[in-house]
Amino acid sequence: MIFGSSVTGTVHYFFNWGKNSIFVIRFMYIMNIKKAEFIISNTNPAKCPQDGRREYAFIGRSNVGKSSLINMLAGKKGLAMTSSTPGKTQLINHFLINDEWYIVDLPGYGYAQRGKKGREKIQEIIDAYLNEREALTCLFLLLDCRHEPQKIDLEFIMRLGEEEIPFSIIFTKIDKISSSKLKENIEKYKTKLMETWEELPPIFITSSERKTGREELLNYIENINKEL
Ligand code: GDP
């Protein structure tokens, strides 16, 4: 038996019985989330935890499925407040995972019902966090896979590039469309991004309903944590 491992956290066992018979058995090992706890909410990055632990932040337009995704990753329903929660706040929320690293739930941007002043306030909180937060290791930008490339998201991505903020893209709610439509929409985004970017960021596809993408995202985070 030969044993191999890849960066995605996939372990391959190659069984070689005889000349032409190699069987490959593939196991995904997933980071075990033993503990996920809410630590603090605030609007001021200076008041965020100062313990130097790495953090992975999640951002996107309101209703993109951010809270559901955080709960799915952490394996804990109700950890992040979903849109159906009365009084959902627009704060920077820190969740400590396995006492080792943080998931950060950032406010959703571009919510029309909030009015111009409200949107500007949220933008200030987001900007302050992105510009000041040294512990930020990767920003996950969430996009609803059902939509064509949206101006507000493309502008946000441009700013991330200008400010050299490391980010990845997550297409959410993939259970809501067919795989051919998903492929088509992702291609449209890629084409749009390639107009201004030489290289595409890592791209993930997820469904919180079906837990799709959980292994890939947790392994991605684990691999970064190991390298740092
Ligand atoms: P947020 O405002 O970005 O935090 O979005 P929520 O997590 O509150 O989700 C907004 C709505 O989309 C809720 O009604 C969720 O139940 C729904 N939703 C979120 N993720 C998924 C998903 O992966 N699949 C489906 N079918 N619905 C989802």
Boltz pocket constraint, residues with backbone or C-beta under 6 A from the ligand:
constraints:
  - pocket:
      binder: B
      contacts: [[A, 60], [A, 61], [A, 62], [A, 63], [A, 64], [A, 65], [A, 66], [A, 67], [A, 68], [A, 69], [A, 81], [A, 82], [A, 83], [A, 84], [A, 108], [A, 172], [A, 173], [A, 174], [A, 175], [A, 176], [A, 206], [A, 207], [A, 208], [A, 209], [A, 210]]
      max_distance: 6.0
